[in-house]
């Protein structure tokens, strides 16, 4: 048992080193006064100050956040309703077909999805820019939300729904007072995943973005092709910190919800507890 634990620990150390060493290298050189990534010649924050003075990059960052927030919100609403629809499909075969169609978008290469959207927008005469990126991000985020919400629906206590219906609750009350609160952790997870995917996406956005509009991933790629700039390192560092903050925030929210659920189960005065005649 000890030997297996040592092997597993060694494996995890190697994996996390391979994953985080390049990020640590990038962050380290974002403070380099030398201006290159060849040799660290001193600590400085000038690249972060230059980033703060770059009005174009700030505008692009705000546009990226706007697209990510709005697309994640709409994708969460649509994906949650879609997951509920799949869960309540009358036939098992119908459920499997709908779930398979949902999963096709997840396993499809981003290049194929981006090219498909570009073809669609071109054929319909839809102008490329903010709205084309916005619609594309909603489309590829919905399947992610569906997969986050469905497991919570499977874990839901159906006896509560049956009891609510027996007590005269209408479908809207069942949805808003029982189903949605029960699956709220999955909804929250879906939103965070959709938000993260939107900020991170490059391939799909590269196809559907137009002149005068760009996201951070496309802008970073364009600047990196022109040469190494430690301003890009500074921007990437800030993005990494934002992503870490989201992950940590989601973790604490999950922990609080688990604590509340445990407290509700142990509290005899809990209103959600079934009352026996």
SVG drawing of the C-alpha trace seen along z (x, -y; Angstrom):
<svg xmlns="http://www.w3.org/2000/svg" viewBox="-53 -54 74 56">
<polyline fill="none" stroke="black" stroke-width="0.4" points="0.0,0.0 2.8,-2.4 4.7,-1.6 1.5,-2.3 1.1,-5.6 4.7,-6.6 4.3,-5.7 1.0,-7.7 2.6,-10.6 5.6,-10.6 3.2,-10.4 1.2,-13.4 4.4,-15.4 5.6,-14.7 2.3,-15.5 1.8,-18.8 5.4,-19.8 4.9,-19.3 1.7,-21.3 2.8,-24.2 6.5,-24.6 5.9,-26.5 3.4,-28.7 5.8,-29.4 8.5,-30.2 6.2,-32.6 5.2,-34.4 8.9,-34.5 10.0,-36.4 7.0,-38.8 9.1,-40.6 12.3,-40.6 13.9,-44.0 16.0,-42.7 13.1,-42.8 13.8,-39.3 13.3,-35.7 16.9,-34.7 18.3,-35.8 16.7,-37.3 18.6,-40.5 16.5,-42.1 13.0,-42.5 10.7,-45.1 7.0,-45.9 7.4,-48.0 5.7,-45.4 2.6,-45.5 2.6,-49.3 3.0,-49.2 0.1,-46.8 -2.0,-49.2 -1.3,-52.0 -2.2,-49.9 -5.7,-51.2 -6.2,-48.8 -5.5,-45.8 -7.7,-47.1 -10.5,-47.5 -10.0,-44.0 -9.9,-42.6 -13.2,-44.3 -14.8,-43.0 -13.5,-39.5 -15.1,-39.6 -18.3,-41.0 -18.5,-38.2 -17.6,-35.6 -20.1,-36.8 -23.1,-37.2 -22.5,-34.0 -22.0,-32.0 -25.2,-33.4 -27.3,-32.6 -25.6,-29.2 -26.3,-28.3 -30.0,-29.2 -30.3,-27.3 -28.1,-24.4 -30.0,-24.0 -33.4,-23.9 -31.9,-21.4 -30.6,-19.2 -34.0,-19.2 -35.6,-18.4 -33.2,-15.4 -33.8,-14.2 -37.6,-14.2 -37.6,-12.7 -40.3,-10.0 -38.3,-7.3 -34.8,-6.1 -33.9,-5.9 -34.8,-9.6 -32.6,-10.5 -29.6,-8.7 -30.1,-10.3 -30.3,-13.8 -27.3,-13.2 -25.3,-11.8 -26.1,-14.9 -25.0,-17.1 -21.7,-15.2 -20.9,-15.4 -20.2,-19.2 -17.9,-18.4 -15.7,-15.9 -15.8,-17.8 -12.5,-19.7 -12.6,-23.4 -11.4,-24.0 -14.4,-22.2 -16.8,-24.2 -15.1,-27.5 -15.1,-26.8 -18.8,-25.8 -19.8,-29.0 -17.7,-31.0 -19.5,-29.3 -22.9,-29.9 -22.3,-33.6 -20.9,-34.1 -23.9,-32.4 -26.4,-34.3 -24.6,-37.6 -24.1,-38.0 -21.5,-40.6 -18.5,-39.2 -17.6,-40.9 -19.0,-41.0 -22.3,-39.2 -20.7,-36.5 -18.3,-35.7 -21.0,-36.0 -23.4,-33.5 -20.5,-31.1 -19.5,-31.1 -23.1,-30.4 -23.3,-27.5 -20.1,-25.7 -20.8,-26.4 -24.3,-24.9 -23.1,-21.2 -20.7,-21.9 -23.5,-23.2 -25.7,-20.2 -23.1,-17.8 -22.6,-19.7 -26.3,-19.8 -27.4,-16.3 -25.5,-14.4 -27.2,-16.7 -30.6,-15.8 -29.8,-12.1 -28.9,-12.6 -32.1,-14.6 -34.6,-13.1 -37.6,-12.5 -39.8,-11.8 -39.7,-15.6 -41.1,-16.3 -43.8,-13.6 -44.7,-15.0 -44.9,-18.6 -47.3,-17.5 -49.4,-15.6 -49.6,-18.8 -50.9,-20.8 -47.8,-22.4 -47.9,-23.4 -45.1,-22.7 -43.6,-26.1 -43.5,-25.8 -41.9,-22.4 -39.3,-23.8 -38.4,-26.9 -38.8,-25.6 -37.5,-22.1 -35.7,-21.2 -33.6,-24.4 -32.4,-24.6 -31.5,-20.9 -29.4,-21.2 -27.9,-24.7 -24.4,-23.3 -24.4,-21.8 -25.8,-25.1 -23.0,-27.1 -20.4,-24.6 -21.8,-24.9 -21.6,-28.7 -18.0,-28.7 -17.0,-26.2 -18.7,-28.1 -17.1,-31.4 -13.7,-29.8 -14.1,-28.2 -15.2,-31.5 -12.2,-33.4 -9.8,-30.6 -11.2,-29.9 -9.0,-30.7 -9.8,-28.4 -13.5,-29.2 -13.0,-32.9 -10.2,-33.1 -12.6,-32.1 -15.6,-34.3 -14.0,-37.5 -14.0,-40.4 -12.2,-43.7 -12.3,-46.0 -13.1,-43.3 -10.8,-40.8 -10.6,-38.8 -7.5,-38.4 -6.6,-34.9 -6.6,-36.2 -4.7,-39.4 -2.1,-37.5 -1.6,-35.2 -1.2,-38.2 1.3,-39.9 3.3,-36.7 3.8,-36.3 5.4,-39.7 8.0,-38.8 8.5,-38.1 7.1,-40.8 7.1,-40.5 3.9,-42.5 2.3,-39.3 3.8,-37.5 2.3,-40.1 -1.1,-39.7 -0.9,-35.9 0.0,-36.1 -3.1,-38.2 -5.3,-35.8 -3.9,-32.9 -4.5,-34.6 -8.1,-35.3 -8.6,-31.7 -7.2,-30.5 -9.4,-33.0 -12.5,-31.5 -11.4,-28.0 -10.8,-28.8 -14.1,-30.8 -16.0,-27.9 -14.4,-25.5 -15.4,-27.5 -18.9,-27.9 -19.2,-24.2 -17.9,-23.6 -20.4,-26.0 -23.3,-24.3 -22.1,-20.9 -22.0,-22.2 -25.5,-23.7 -26.9,-20.4 -25.3,-18.4 -26.7,-20.9 -30.1,-20.8 -30.1,-17.0 -29.1,-17.0 -31.3,-19.9 -34.7,-18.5 -36.4,-21.9 -35.5,-21.9 -38.5,-22.9 -37.5,-20.6 -37.7,-17.5 -40.6,-15.2 -43.3,-15.2 -44.8,-11.9 -48.4,-11.7"/>
</svg>
